[in-house]
Amino acid sequence: MEKKPNFAEESAKTRKARLKLQKQLEEADKKITPQALKQQSIEIHRWIARHAGNRVVLRSKSISLFDENENAAELSQRIAKIAEQINSGK
């Protein structure tokens, strides 16, 4: 015999909110059809084509996620102030 955990009974407000969300998710799932996915794919391709002139060619550029602090960000005013306080011995 498996013992089920005892949870507090769901309040009316929580039940109403859960059912509302469940209904919204079911309605959203109904909108996801092969035709809708195909239409969205077409729209994405059109957007890419429309903005093709704004694209930057990256073959000639080097991209890395971490540049070993070659291009470190400037210190914020707050951090600069804290560093100044530390250096002045306060």
Secondary structure, DSSP 4 states (H G I P E B T S, - for coil): -PPPPP-PPPPHHHHHHHHHHHHHHHHHHHH--HHHHHHHHHHHHHHHHHTGGG----TTS---S--TTTTPPPPPHHHHHHHHHHHTT-
